[in-house]
Amino acid sequence: MRFSIITPSLNNRGWLELCAASVTDQQGVEVEHIVQDGGSTDGTGEWLKTHPEVRGFVEKDQGMYDAVNRGFRRATGEVLAWLNCDEQYLPGALQTVAKVFKSNPAIDMVFGDIVLADNTGRYLCHRRVERPLLHHTWVCHLSTLSCAMFFRSRLLASRDAFLDTSYRCGGDGEWMVRLLRRGVRMIAVRHFTSLFTLHGDNLSRSAMAREEWRRLRNTAPAWVRTFSPIWILHHRIRRLIHGSYRQTPFAFSAYTPESPKRRIEQFVAQPTFRCP
């Protein structure tokens, strides 16, 4: 099973090096890593030229989702995903996802669990993911993270299946609503596949992200918006029943700014789902 991983990039060379290392060292699968750079001035273009394991394209784009769409169009893999510069795959992530797809030929999208770390790579919290549901995603929030989302390339068979480039940082939520309305079959697996870095400049925590969430919410029918407390309660009950609020001690290994060439293992003695 061949994977195509798309990374949109703009002046994030330091994070990109860690991200690329986490893709390159994946075992047991064939993978191409496509980096779509919007014209960085921090040396990213020069770095791409010296790393043949990465398919680098430097061209002006209309934002992150336009860059991701460009990468999708260039992808040759059976399974696609996008991984931002400040995100990583954990060891064995793609091999685990490949096994899930092979065992579930009718499933088009797989979600993994996520470790959230600070800008030094230190564990902050984790998120165990549930399969998203339409009404909750539409009017409450996107309960998954794109760094732990994998889908079959056949989902992009039509032109209107790509990300909406009018969004700047909330396009994954709008895209997920469209997929759910199409009835795309999805599954969540209990396996930590990805690392998300909370460094203070994440677009998902910006004022723009909040405004785009309100924009998406306002596209939902009035009755769906009215019952948003019900969707929130239902989501939390699902998480409780499925054990998403529980986690035994575990270990993970990731690249860090202090160790860009070798993964550093970290043992989490007191896991928490509460993010700072």
PyMOL commands that set and color helices and strands:
alter all, ss='L'
color gray80, all
select helices_A, chain A and resi 13-24+44-49+64-74+93-103+134-139+146-148+153-156+159-161+171-182+203-205+207-217+222-226+228-241
alter helices_A, ss='H'
color red, helices_A
select strands_A, chain A and resi 2-9+30-37+54-58+79-82+87-89+109-117+123-127+149-152+186-197+250-256+259-268
alter strands_A, ss='S'
color yellow, strands_A
deselect
rebuild
show_as cartoon
